[in-house]
Amino acid sequence: MKLTKTQLKQLVLTTDLDNISKKLLNKFAGITSLDLAWSDFENIDILVNFPNLTSLNLENEDSLQNVDGLANLPKLTSLDLTYCESHQPGSALE
């Protein structure tokens, strides 16, 4: 089966993004809402594959070490960092 670009707008992933092929992720460039809650990954640089994101859920992502990739999401208007203690005011990543 050949994969083509999709009209899908919301995606929920429950695995580390490093376990998903970049070729597959490119098929979801139109995604506007991405839920990565509880997926336990350390880096979000791969989010460059989702330039249309307006909503991102990173709930309970205490393993996340680097949030620099958020700077590449100019359309992002909603970010959920609930239970991400390392990303709360006063944390090392602030």
C-alpha positions, 0 to 999 in steps of 0.5 A: 500500500502506498502512503499519501499525504493525509487530511488528518488534523489530530494525531495521538502518539504513545511511543517515542518519536525516535521509533517512528520513521521520518518518512512516515511523519512527513505524511502527516505535515498537515497535523494541527493537533498533536498529543504526545502525553505520557510518551516518555521521550527526551527530544522534540526536534522531530516536531519540525515535521509538523509545521502546522501545529497549533496545539501540542500536549506534552503532559507528563513528559518529565524525561524531556531534556530539550524544548528548543524545537518549540521555536520552530512551531510558529503557529503553536497557540496551545501547549500543555506541560501539565505534570512536567515538573522539569518545565515549570517556572523555576526549573532548570529548563526555564 
